[in-house]
C-alpha cells in the first residue's frame, strides 16, 4: 500500500474520496429521476459510510498517487479502471457480509463504476490539458519562434517535444508533400512547401530554422541550408539518423548545420552482427587513440562492448580526454590508457605482452603534408614508417590476430614525404604478412573535423572577416565524415584477410574553392564581403588525390563502399634498409630522406625544387637479418 506522503498526493487522495461519494450519490439520484425518497435516501447514506473507506483502501493499494496529474496518461487510466472494477466487485460482497438491511438497486451497482471512472479520469486529463495549455500554449509561450522543416515522423516528434520547451516556440512546419499542407501537428500548422521558407521567416520574424530531416540526403540538406543563408536565418538540425537509432543523442539535441551535413553521403550499412562477433568481449588496441580519427574509432569500437579497450598515444592530454569521454559514455567498459611512442619497441612489446590484444588499429601518424615536407621529413619517416615496423613486428611476434593500418589516399603516386612514408608503412605490413597475424591496410581521404583539416582553418578566417585562403582554383579533395570513415574502418577490418589494401569509396571529389563558398554561406557571412584569395600550392600538395595508384587494379568486395587494390608487392630489402637506416644514431636531412624514399617507392615524385641528395655510399650496406630486439642491443 502506497500512502500519500506529500501534500499533492494528499490533495489528489482527498479529491478521489470526494469523487467516490459524488459518484455513488449521483447514480442513486439518477436511478430515481432526481426524486430520491425514503427509504432509498436512508439506504444511500448508510451504504456510503462503508463504500467510501472501501474504495479509498483500493485506491491506496493500487498506487494511484505515485504520479503527477500533469503527466496523466494511459497507465493512470488503467489503474483507475482497475480500482473502479474492484470496487464494483467488492461492494456487493461487503453489503452481503455485513448483512446490512439496505436496498441497493442493481442499476446503481452497474453504473457506479462507470461514473467513478468518468469523474476520476476526466478530472485528471482536464487538469493536464489546462496545465499544458497554460505553460506551453503557442499563444502564451515566450520562447523564440522557429520554423521546422519536415513534417514527417521526426518533425512530429520534434514539434511535440518543443511544445513543452520554454526556449522554443514552433510557429509552423514546412514540407514539400502537398497532402500535409494545412494539417496541424501539436498546435503547429504545416504552412506550405520548403521553397517558401524566406516568406514565412519574414512574416513571423523567425531567426532560426530547424531541419527535422535526419535521413534526408545531402542534396536536400544543402538546399535548405542555402535557403536559410539567402533568408539570413540560422539553420539548426536534429541528430543524424544513425545517432538517433543507436540512442547516442535524443531528437531534441539540436545543433548547427555543419559542412558534412551538406557534403555528406548515404548512411553506412555495417555488418553489425559480424563486427560484434569480431570485437565483442575481446581486447582491442588503438594507437593514436587521442587523435581525431583514433578517438572516434574508440567510440565506435566501444559500442560493440569489447572486454577491454587499450588506448595508446604519445599525448598525455589527448589520452586523458578520450579516456574520460569513454568512461562517461560507457561506464562498464574496461579501459587501459598507455602513454607511449610507437617507435619505442620495448614499451610496445611490453604493452602487447601485458594486454594481449586480439586486434590492433594503428592510427598513430604524422599526417600534415606541408609540415612534414620541410625540416620534419626525418620525423615523418621515423613515426609513419619505422613506427609502423616496430608495432607490426611486435604484433607478429605476439601473434596478434589482426592489425589494421589506417593509411591515406596520399600514399597513391605520392608527391609528398608524408604520402611516401605512409606508402612505406603499407609495404612494411605487406612484407610481414604470412604469419599468424593478418595485416589489413585501409586507404581513405580527408575527414571532416580531423586535426589539421582545412575546415577549422576556413572557420577561423571567416570569423575574422576574411580573407579565406585557398591554394589553387582547381584543387580538389575527397572528404568523408569521421563517423563514416571509422565505421568503414571497422567493416574493412572485419572483411580483410591479410595482405590486401582496401580502398574506401570516397564518392565525388570536392573543389576546395566551392567548399570555402559553402562555409561562408553556412556561417551566415556575406559572400560579397568575404574575399577568397588563392595563395598557390604548398610544398608536397597535389591538385587532386587518387584513390588508387595508376598501376593498380581493383576488385569489389561484398560491401559496396570497399574495394580491394591489387598493389605492387613489397620489397623486403627496402624494409631491411629502412630499419637499419632509422636505427642509426644520427638525423638524416631532407635531401637524404627524399632520396631514400625515391629508391624504395618508384612512384614517389618529389615536387620541383625540393632537395634530393645522393644516398651516401656507406649507407647501402645490407644489415644482418637478425631480430629487431637483437639489432637494438648490438
Protein Blocks (a to p, Z undefined) as FASTA:
>chain_A
ZZdfbfklmmmmmmmmmmmmmmmmmmmmmmnoopacdfklmmmmmmmmmmmmmmmmmmmm
nopambcfklgcfklmmmmmmmmmmmmmmmmmmmmmnopacdddfklmmmmmmmmmmmmm
mmmmmmmmmmmmmmmgmklpcbdcdddehjbfklmmmmmmmmmpckbccfbdcdfblklg
opaeehiacfbdfklmmmmmmmnopabdcddbfkbcfklmmmmmmmmmmnopacdddddf
klmmnomacfklccdddfklmmmccdddddfklmmmmmgopacddehklmmklmmmmmmm
mmnopabdcdddfblklmmmmmmmmmmmmmmbccddddddfklmmlmmmmmmmnopabdc
dfbdcfbfklmmgojlmmmmmmmmmmmmmmmmmmmmnopabacddddfklgopabfklmm
mmmmmmmmmmmgoifbdcddddddddehiahiaklmmmmmmmnopaaddfbfkbccdddd
fklmmmmmmmmmmmpgghiacdddebjaddfklmmmmmmmmnopafklmccddebjaehi
afbdcfbdfkbccdddfbfkbccdddddddfklmmmmmmmmmpccdddfklmmmmmmmmm
mmlccdehiacddddfklmpccddddfklmmmZZ
